[in-house]
Amino acid sequence: MRRILVTGSGNPSAAINLVRKRPLAEQKVTLTGAAGSWDNYRSELDASSPLNDSGTVRGRVVASYRDANSFVDDVEEDHGLFYAVTEADLTDDTTLTVGFSHQKDKTNYFWGAMPTALDGHHMDFSRSYNPGTDWENKDQEINTVFAEVRQRLANDWALQVNANYSEQDAVFTGSYQSRWAGLQAPLSRTVYQSKHQENQAGVDGFLSGPFQAFGRTHELVVGASKRIYDMDTRNYSPYDTNWPLNGGKPNFVHTDNTREVTTQEGVYLTTRLSLADPLKLILGGRLDWYDYDNKESATADYKVTRNVTRYAGLIYDLDEHHSVYVSYSDIFNPQSYKDASGSPIKPIEGKNYEVGVKGEYFDGALNASIALFRIDQENRAVAQTDLSGCSDPTNCYVASGEVRSQGIDMELQGALTPNWQVGAGYTYARVHTLKDAAKPANENQRFDTDTPEHMFKLSTTYRLQGPLEKARIGGNVTWQSRIYNDFTVADGSEYRLVQGSYAITNLMAGYQVNQNLDLQLNANNVFDRKYYSAVAGSVDYAGDTWGTPRNLMLTAKYSF
């Protein structure tokens, strides 16, 4: 059963379902090393083993480190991760899992976007051009502890409780090129610094299992969850929108602190009812309480009490390979985005409709689907184009009016033969503004124009036969339609900055040397397509971002 439909706030986009690595029943150690373009190096140790003779206690440790430069001049980054987890069968029916992770990231590249010309055109800097400074940095450290208890009950019922707590310390010192002093003024920098300490705690418990009614077997999930997010921000001066372009690092001085506490709790229920052998009905709902408390400004507080989100879906099996479905769900999605004053943008609310067909072939080895969808949302956060009045230029947004996204999604994924894996997908999504009281001119206009309307992907992997049976080859192609932004340029006229449609091709070749050692070479953007992954939305500040050029990565994996 898709419990994820109602465990969290309703959100029509793909939910991130974090699946942590679990200890294995058998002993296994995997060493991975990788080296690639621009001094990109990565190493990883992944070791799992039973910790007692009976195997009722198991452990796993993962440690990885990445040290890399970039196609952009003078950019360096380091990423380290340590993860340890222990799983114990306390009884035949009770399993306890506890774990810890430590993550540390450091990079000297903050904004990464380039300005446009005063007339709106791309300035065509080289892809290696670094618009930043040598004093910028983004450093963060995250520590997380987690626990899970799974209790198997009678009649195939089960109880599960998950809990986690994390602490994050982050420092952001950065700048971006801007023209907030006026379009005729020399190019300058906006500079700022902030430090954040974030604590998050969450718990989720649910009971699931089958039940009998009207001579048929159905499924039920009922649960509750709570999450507390506590962030303390240390603000620094100057936050200057007209710092000289080559003025060096400012002398940042701590000014004040801002503390924000967000609490979200809810109860949920979902059931899968078997109406007939080919017909299933899924019903679900969640009741939420949401509270945002700004400890320094009571006027910025925001609260939602007893918000109800509903879900309903109907599935009909046409035959042993095909099924059709229709679904409806409410949307309630709290946001971390802030407006210019630092107050939170209201949660996204709306409705999601979907109808589709799914197919399963070759005993489930190959799956296909096609779906039509419509999503109506209010309060989607839109980045401010004028950051000069923002209390935090890294998090400055405005709520949109009512936005509709509708289109079609098609996907094929799986194995055509035991040696040949394929994947293909196409998505068309037309997103436009239905209502916008603040900006009526936006109504019936395309929304989020820097997101492509059309996206296509194709991938394949083939393991060779005969004398080359240890070798495999593959690749993928992704294509997207144009993106653009409309804005006012220096002479007061309107200009449309466009990145046309483009395709990126990646290739792969691998070789299984023996049962322990595997080698793989990846070549990305093999035709070295030159493109912007993002385009500027204003001539006031930098916004053009180059896509990654052609690059190689060789990976060796040794398991024993």
C-alpha positions in Angstrom: 0.0 0.0 0.0 1.2 3.5 -0.8 1.3 4.8 2.8 3.5 7.7 1.6 0.3 9.3 0.1 -0.9 10.4 3.5 2.0 10.2 5.9 3.3 13.6 5.1 1.8 16.9 3.8 0.0 16.4 0.5 2.4 17.2 -2.4 1.8 16.2 -6.0 5.4 16.2 -6.9 7.6 13.1 -6.5 8.0 12.6 -2.8 11.5 11.9 -1.5 11.3 8.6 0.3 14.6 8.3 2.2 15.7 4.7 2.3 18.8 4.2 4.5 21.2 1.4 3.9 20.5 -1.6 6.2 22.9 -4.2 7.5 23.1 -7.4 5.4 22.6 -10.9 6.7 25.9 -12.0 5.2 29.4 -10.4 5.5 30.2 -8.1 2.6 32.8 -5.4 2.1 32.9 -3.1 -1.0 35.7 -0.6 -1.8 35.0 2.0 -4.4 37.4 4.4 -6.0 36.7 6.9 -8.7 38.7 9.5 -10.7 37.5 12.0 -13.2 37.8 15.3 -15.0 38.9 18.4 -13.1 40.7 16.4 -10.4 37.4 14.8 -9.3 38.3 12.0 -6.9 36.0 9.9 -4.7 36.5 6.9 -2.4 34.1 4.8 -0.4 34.1 1.9 2.1 30.9 0.0 2.6 31.1 -2.9 5.1 28.3 -5.1 6.5 28.5 -8.1 8.7 26.6 -10.2 11.3 27.8 -9.2 14.8 27.0 -12.5 16.6 27.0 -16.2 15.6 23.3 -16.4 15.2 23.1 -13.3 13.0 20.4 -11.7 15.1 22.6 -8.6 15.5 24.0 -7.0 12.3 26.0 -3.9 11.6 27.0 -1.8 8.6 29.4 1.1 8.2 29.8 3.4 5.2 32.5 6.0 4.8 33.1 8.2 1.8 35.1 11.2 0.8 35.1 13.3 -2.4 37.6 16.0 -3.3 36.9 17.8 -6.6 37.7 20.9 -8.6 35.4 22.1 -11.3 35.2 23.3 -14.9 34.9 26.7 -13.3 38.3 28.3 -12.4 39.5 28.2 -8.8 36.5 26.2 -7.5 37.2 23.5 -4.9 34.9 21.3 -2.9 35.2 18.6 -0.3 32.5 16.2 0.9 32.8 13.7 3.7 30.3 11.2 5.0 30.3 8.6 7.8 27.3 6.3 8.4 26.9 3.5 10.9 23.8 1.4 11.6 23.1 -1.6 13.8 20.0 -3.9 13.5 19.0 -6.4 16.2 16.2 -9.0 16.3 15.2 -8.6 19.9 12.6 -11.4 19.4 11.3 -13.4 16.5 8.8 -10.6 15.9 10.6 -7.4 17.1 13.5 -5.7 15.2 15.3 -2.6 16.5 17.5 -0.4 14.2 19.7 2.4 15.5 22.1 4.5 13.5 24.2 7.7 13.2 25.5 9.7 10.3 28.0 12.6 10.0 28.3 14.7 6.9 30.7 17.6 6.3 30.7 19.7 3.1 33.0 22.6 2.1 33.1 24.6 -1.1 34.4 28.0 -2.1 31.8 28.7 -4.8 28.7 30.4 -3.7 26.5 31.9 -6.4 28.0 30.7 -9.6 25.8 32.8 -12.0 27.0 35.3 -14.5 25.4 38.7 -15.4 23.8 39.6 -18.7 24.5 42.6 -20.9 22.4 45.8 -20.3 20.4 45.0 -23.4 19.6 41.6 -22.0 21.8 39.4 -24.2 24.1 36.7 -22.9 27.6 38.0 -22.3 29.1 34.7 -23.5 31.7 34.4 -20.8 33.8 31.2 -21.1 32.5 28.2 -19.2 35.5 28.4 -16.9 34.8 32.0 -15.9 34.3 32.4 -12.2 32.1 35.4 -11.3 32.8 34.9 -7.6 35.7 35.9 -5.2 38.4 34.0 -3.4 36.8 34.7 0.0 33.5 33.1 -0.6 32.6 29.8 1.1 29.7 27.5 2.0 30.5 25.2 4.9 28.1 22.8 6.6 28.2 20.0 9.1 25.3 17.7 9.8 25.0 15.0 12.5 21.9 12.7 12.6 20.8 9.9 14.9 17.9 7.7 14.1 16.0 4.7 15.4 13.3 2.4 14.1 11.2 -0.3 15.8 9.3 -2.9 13.8 6.9 -5.2 15.6 5.2 -8.0 13.8 1.7 -8.7 15.2 -0.9 -11.4 14.8 -2.8 -11.9 11.5 -0.1 -10.2 9.4 -0.5 -6.9 11.2 2.6 -4.8 12.0 3.5 -1.7 14.1 6.4 0.5 13.1 7.8 3.6 14.9 10.6 5.8 13.3 12.4 8.6 15.1 15.2 10.9 14.1 17.1 13.9 15.3 19.7 16.0 13.4 21.8 19.1 14.0 23.2 21.2 11.2 25.7 24.1 11.5 26.2 26.1 8.3 28.2 29.2 7.3 27.5 31.1 4.1 29.8 33.9 3.1 29.1 35.1 -0.5 28.5 37.6 -3.1 27.0 38.0 -6.5 27.5 40.5 -9.3 24.6 43.1 -9.4 23.4 46.5 -10.6 21.1 47.5 -7.7 22.5 51.1 -7.7 20.9 51.6 -11.2 21.3 50.1 -14.6 23.7 52.8 -15.7 25.9 52.4 -12.7 29.0 50.3 -12.8 28.7 46.6 -12.1 29.1 46.0 -8.4 28.6 43.2 -5.8 26.0 42.3 -3.3 27.8 40.9 -0.3 26.5 39.1 2.8 27.2 36.5 5.5 25.1 34.4 7.7 25.4 31.4 10.1 22.7 28.9 10.8 22.2 26.3 13.5 19.3 24.0 12.7 17.9 21.3 14.9 15.2 18.9 13.6 13.4 16.2 15.5 10.7 13.9 14.1 8.7 10.8 15.0 6.3 8.7 12.9 4.3 5.7 14.1 1.9 3.6 12.1 -0.1 0.4 12.3 -0.8 -1.6 9.1 -2.4 -4.8 8.2 -5.3 -6.7 6.4 -8.9 -7.0 7.5 -11.9 -8.9 6.4 -15.2 -7.3 5.3 -18.0 -8.4 3.0 -16.2 -11.7 2.3 -13.1 -9.9 0.9 -9.6 -8.9 2.2 -8.7 -5.3 2.5 -5.8 -3.3 3.9 -5.6 -0.5 6.4 -2.9 1.9 7.6 -3.4 4.3 10.5 -0.7 6.5 12.0 0.5 9.8 13.5 3.6 11.9 13.1 5.2 15.0 14.5 8.2 17.1 13.3 9.9 20.1 15.0 12.3 22.3 13.1 14.3 24.9 15.2 16.6 27.3 13.4 18.8 30.0 14.8 20.3 32.5 12.3 23.2 34.8 13.2 23.0 37.9 11.0 26.0 40.0 10.0 26.7 43.4 8.7 27.3 44.6 6.1 24.6 43.3 3.8 25.6 45.6 1.0 24.0 45.8 -2.4 26.6 48.2 -3.9 30.0 46.7 -2.8 32.8 47.5 -5.2 33.2 44.7 -7.8 36.9 44.2 -6.7 36.5 45.6 -3.2 37.9 42.6 -1.3 36.3 40.8 1.6 34.1 43.0 3.9 34.7 43.1 7.6 31.6 41.2 8.6 30.3 42.0 12.1 27.7 40.1 14.0 24.5 42.2 14.5 21.6 40.1 15.8 20.0 36.6 15.9 16.8 35.3 14.5 15.2 32.1 15.9 12.4 30.3 14.2 10.5 27.2 15.4 8.2 25.3 13.1 6.0 22.5 14.4 4.0 20.1 12.3 1.9 17.2 13.6 -0.8 15.1 12.1 -2.8 11.9 12.1 -3.6 9.9 9.0 -5.5 6.9 7.7 -5.6 5.1 4.4 -7.3 2.0 3.2 -7.2 -0.2 0.1 -10.6 -1.8 -0.4 -11.1 -4.8 -2.7 -14.5 -4.1 -4.2 -14.1 -7.0 -6.7 -11.3 -9.1 -8.0 -10.3 -6.6 -10.7 -11.4 -3.4 -8.8 -9.7 -1.6 -5.9 -10.6 1.6 -4.1 -8.0 3.6 -2.2 -9.2 6.2 0.3 -7.0 8.2 2.6 -6.9 11.4 4.7 -4.6 13.4 6.9 -5.4 16.0 9.6 -2.6 18.5 10.1 -1.6 21.1 12.7 1.1 23.5 11.5 2.7 26.3 13.6 5.5 28.8 12.6 6.8 30.8 15.5 9.3 33.6 14.9 10.8 34.3 18.3 11.9 37.9 17.4 8.7 39.0 15.5 5.2 37.9 16.6 3.8 39.6 13.5 5.6 37.0 11.3 4.0 34.0 13.1 1.7 31.7 11.1 -0.6 28.9 12.2 -2.8 26.3 10.5 -5.2 24.3 12.6 -6.9 21.0 11.7 -6.1 21.2 8.0 -7.7 18.2 6.1 -6.1 16.6 3.0 -7.9 13.8 1.3 -7.0 11.2 -1.3 -9.1 8.8 -3.4 -8.0 6.4 -6.1 -9.8 3.7 -8.2 -7.8 0.9 -9.9 -9.3 -1.5 -12.4 -7.4 -4.5 -13.8 -8.2 -4.9 -17.5 -6.3 -8.1 -17.7 -3.2 -9.8 -16.2 -1.0 -7.1 -17.8 -2.9 -3.9 -17.8 -4.8 -1.7 -15.3 -6.4 1.7 -15.5 -6.7 4.2 -12.6 -8.1 7.5 -11.6 -7.1 9.5 -8.6 -7.7 12.8 -6.7 -5.8 14.3 -3.8 -5.7 17.6 -1.9 -2.5 19.5 -1.6 -1.1 21.0 1.6 2.6 21.6 1.5 4.3 24.0 4.0 7.3 25.9 2.6 10.6 27.1 3.9 10.7 30.0 1.5 10.5 33.6 3.0 9.3 36.9 1.6 11.3 40.1 1.6 10.5 40.8 5.3 11.6 37.3 6.3 8.1 36.0 7.0 7.3 32.5 5.6 5.4 32.1 2.4 2.0 30.5 3.1 1.8 26.7 2.5 1.0 25.6 -1.0 -2.7 24.5 -1.3 -4.5 22.9 -4.1 -5.9 19.8 -5.8 -4.3 17.1 -8.0 -6.2 15.0 -10.6 -4.7 12.0 -12.5 -5.9 9.3 -14.8 -3.7 6.7 -16.4 -2.9 3.2 -17.7 -0.2 0.9 -16.4 1.2 -2.2 -18.0 3.4 -5.0 -16.7 5.2 -7.5 -19.0 7.6 -10.4 -18.9 6.6 -11.4 -15.3 7.1 -7.8 -14.1 10.5 -7.3 -15.8 9.2 -4.5 -18.0 6.8 -1.8 -16.9 5.0 0.9 -18.9 2.7 3.7 -17.9 0.9 6.7 -19.4 -0.9 9.3 -17.4 -2.8 12.6 -17.8 -2.6 15.0 -14.9 -3.9 18.4 -13.8 -2.6 20.2 -10.7 -4.1 23.4 -9.4 -2.0 25.2 -6.7 -2.0 28.5 -4.8 1.0 30.2 -3.0 3.8 28.6 -5.1 6.9 30.5 -4.2 8.4 32.7 -7.0 11.9 34.1 -6.6 12.0 37.9 -6.2 13.6 39.7 -9.2 14.6 42.7 -7.1 16.7 41.4 -4.1 17.7 44.9 -2.9 15.0 45.0 -0.3 15.3 41.4 0.9 16.3 40.7 4.5 17.9 37.5 3.2 18.9 37.6 -0.5 19.5 33.8 -0.5 15.8 33.2 0.5 13.6 35.9 -1.0 10.3 34.9 -2.7 6.7 36.0 -3.3 3.6 33.9 -3.3 2.0 33.3 -6.7 -1.7 33.3 -7.4 -3.5 30.2 -8.6 -1.4 28.2 -11.0 -2.4 25.2 -13.1 -0.1 22.5 -14.4 -1.5 19.9 -16.8 -0.1 17.5 -19.3 0.9 13.9 -20.0 3.6 11.6 -18.6 4.7 8.4 -20.3 7.4 6.0 -19.1 8.8 2.6 -20.1 11.3 0.9 -17.8 12.8 -2.6 -17.4 14.3 -5.5 -19.2 13.5 -6.5 -22.8 15.8 -9.6 -22.4 17.9 -10.8 -19.5 20.9 -8.9 -20.9 19.2 -5.8 -22.2 17.8 -3.0 -20.0 15.9 -0.1 -21.5 14.2 3.1 -20.2 12.3 5.8 -22.0 10.1 8.7 -20.8 8.4 11.8 -22.1 6.7 14.5 -20.1 4.7 17.5 -21.3 3.5 20.0 -18.7 1.8 23.3 -19.5 2.0 25.5 -16.5 0.1 28.8 -16.5 -1.4 31.3 -14.1 -5.2 31.2 -13.7 -5.7 34.0 -11.2 -3.3 36.5 -9.7 -4.9 39.4 -7.8 -1.5 41.0 -7.1 -0.5 40.9 -10.8 -3.5 40.5 -13.1 -1.2 40.8 -16.1 0.1 37.3 -15.3 -3.3 35.7 -15.8 -3.4 33.2 -18.7 0.3 33.6 -19.1 2.9 30.8 -18.8 4.2 30.4 -15.3 7.8 29.3 -14.5 9.1 29.9 -18.0 12.6 28.8 -17.0 11.3 25.2 -16.6 10.9 23.3 -19.9 7.5 22.3 -21.2 8.7 19.1 -22.9 11.2 16.6 -21.5 12.4 13.3 -23.1 14.8 10.7 -21.8 16.1 7.5 -23.4 18.5 5.0 -21.8 19.8 1.5 -22.4 22.4 -0.9 -21.0 23.4 -4.1 -22.8 25.6 -7.0 -21.5 27.5 -8.5 -24.3 27.6 -12.2 -25.1 30.1 -14.8 -26.0 33.8 -14.0 -25.5 32.8 -10.5 -24.3 30.2 -11.6 -21.8 32.0 -9.7 -19.0 31.6 -6.4 -20.8 28.6 -4.1 -20.9 27.8 -0.9 -22.8 25.1 1.7 -22.4 24.1 5.3 -22.6 21.4 7.8 -22.2 20.0 10.8 -24.0 18.0 13.6 -22.3 16.3 16.3 -24.3 14.4 19.4 -23.2 12.5 22.2 -24.9 13.5 25.8 -24.6 13.5 27.9 -21.4 13.3 31.7 -21.2 12.8 34.7 -19.0 11.1 38.0 -19.9 12.4 41.2 -18.2 12.9 44.9 -18.6 16.4 46.1 -19.9 18.3 49.3 -19.5 16.4 51.3 -22.1 13.0 50.3 -20.7 12.1 47.8 -23.4 11.1 44.2 -22.8 13.6 41.5 -23.7 13.3 37.7 -23.8 16.4 35.8 -22.8 16.3 32.3 -24.3 18.1 29.0 -24.0 16.9 26.9 -26.9 16.1 23.2 -26.8 19.1 20.9 -26.4 20.0 17.3 -25.9 22.8 15.8 -23.8 24.3 12.4 -24.5 26.1 10.2 -22.0 27.9 6.9 -22.7 29.1 4.1 -20.5 31.3 1.0 -20.8 31.9 -1.5 -18.0 33.9 -4.7 -17.5 33.5 -7.3 -14.8 37.1 -8.4 -14.4 36.2 -11.2 -11.9 33.7 -11.9 -9.2 35.3 -9.2 -7.0 36.4 -6.4 -9.3 34.3 -4.3 -11.6 35.4 -1.3 -13.8 33.2 1.3 -15.4 34.0 4.4 -17.5 31.4 7.1 -17.9 31.6 9.8 -20.5 29.1 12.6 -19.9 28.0 15.3 -22.4 30.1 13.4 -25.0 29.4 15.9 -27.8 30.3 18.8 -25.5 27.0 20.6 -25.9 27.3 24.2 -24.8 24.2 25.3 -23.0 22.8 27.3 -20.1 21.2 25.2 -17.4 19.6 28.4 -16.1 19.0 31.8 -17.7 18.9 35.2 -16.0 15.6 36.7 -15.0 16.8 40.3 -14.7 19.7 42.6 -15.8 19.9 43.7 -12.1 21.8 40.6 -10.9 23.7 37.6 -12.2 21.6 34.7 -13.4 23.2 32.9 -16.3 24.6 29.5 -15.4 26.6 27.2 -17.7 25.8 23.5 -18.0 28.6 21.0 -17.3 31.0 20.4 -20.3 32.2 17.0 -21.5 33.8 15.0 -18.7 35.0 11.5 -17.9 34.8 9.4 -14.7 36.5 6.0 -14.2 35.1 3.9 -11.3 36.6 0.7 -9.8 34.6 -1.3 -7.3 36.0 -4.3 -5.4 33.8 -6.5 -3.3 34.6 -9.4 -1.0 
